Amino acid sequence: MTRTKKVGVTGRFGARYGRKAKRTVKGIEEKMKKDHVCPKCDRIGVKRVSTGIWKCKKCGTVFTGGAYIPQTPMAKTAARNIKRIVGEGS
């Protein structure tokens, strides 16, 4: 097996596709495969089931999110704005 210290998970592509494309894929896949926190039980154990579908191994909660990360930056912004608006009304 060859060494893949620099290229990491994209070592499977070999000399194909170019440096920039492989670097992009590496960033996406590393974010996707790292440990994520469950929004319901606040434990680490969320895994990707399919594109945009995530499941917590601990509590079994299945929820939708981003294609590569459980909660997209836009969803975080929207949740923060909704919380602010609802908080002002009461």
C-alpha positions as CSV (number, residue, x, y, z in Angstrom):
1,M,0.0,0.0,0.0
2,T,1.2,3.5,-0.8
3,R,1.7,6.3,1.7
4,T,-1.1,8.8,1.9
5,K,0.0,11.2,4.6
6,K,-0.6,14.3,2.5
7,V,-3.6,13.2,0.4
8,G,-5.4,11.3,3.2
9,V,-8.7,9.8,2.1
10,T,-8.2,10.9,-1.5
11,G,-5.2,8.6,-1.9
12,R,-7.6,6.2,-3.6
13,F,-7.7,8.5,-6.6
14,G,-4.0,8.1,-7.4
15,A,-2.7,10.6,-9.9
16,R,-6.1,11.4,-11.4
17,Y,-8.4,14.5,-11.0
18,G,-5.8,17.1,-10.0
19,R,-4.7,18.7,-6.7
20,K,-7.5,21.2,-6.2
21,A,-10.4,18.7,-6.8
22,K,-8.8,16.2,-4.4
23,R,-8.2,18.8,-1.8
24,T,-11.9,19.8,-2.0
25,V,-13.0,16.2,-1.7
26,K,-10.7,15.6,1.2
27,G,-12.2,18.6,3.2
28,I,-15.7,17.5,2.5
29,E,-15.2,13.8,3.5
30,E,-13.2,14.7,6.6
31,K,-16.0,16.9,7.8
32,M,-18.6,14.3,6.9
33,K,-16.9,11.4,8.7
34,K,-15.9,13.2,11.9
35,D,-18.0,12.8,15.1
36,H,-21.1,14.9,15.3
37,V,-23.4,15.8,18.2
38,C,-27.0,14.7,18.3
39,P,-29.5,17.6,18.5
40,K,-31.8,15.6,20.7
41,C,-29.6,13.8,23.3
42,D,-26.5,16.0,22.9
43,R,-24.1,13.0,22.7
44,I,-21.6,12.2,20.0
45,G,-22.7,9.5,17.8
46,V,-24.4,10.9,14.7
47,K,-23.7,9.1,11.4
48,R,-24.8,9.8,7.9
49,V,-27.3,7.2,6.6
50,S,-27.8,8.8,3.1
51,T,-27.6,12.2,1.5
52,G,-29.1,14.6,4.0
53,I,-30.3,11.9,6.4
54,W,-28.5,11.5,9.7
55,K,-29.1,9.0,12.6
56,C,-27.9,9.0,16.2
57,K,-26.4,5.7,17.3
58,K,-27.2,6.4,20.9
59,C,-30.9,7.4,20.9
60,G,-31.9,6.3,17.4
61,T,-33.2,9.7,16.3
62,V,-33.3,10.1,12.5
63,F,-33.3,13.6,11.2
64,T,-32.5,15.6,8.1
65,G,-29.7,18.0,7.6
66,G,-27.1,19.0,5.1
67,A,-25.7,16.6,2.5
68,Y,-22.3,16.4,4.2
69,I,-22.8,17.8,7.7
70,P,-25.8,17.4,10.0
71,Q,-26.5,21.1,10.4
72,T,-25.5,23.6,7.7
73,P,-24.3,27.1,8.5
74,M,-27.5,28.5,7.0
75,A,-29.6,26.4,9.3
76,K,-27.7,27.6,12.3
77,T,-28.3,31.2,11.2
78,A,-32.0,30.6,10.6
79,A,-32.4,28.9,14.0
80,R,-30.6,31.8,15.7
81,N,-32.9,34.4,14.0
82,I,-36.1,32.4,14.8
83,K,-35.0,32.2,18.4
84,R,-34.3,36.0,18.5
85,I,-37.7,36.8,16.9
86,V,-39.7,34.5,19.2
87,G,-37.8,35.7,22.2
88,E,-38.7,39.4,21.4
89,G,-42.4,38.6,21.1
90,S,-42.8,37.2,24.6
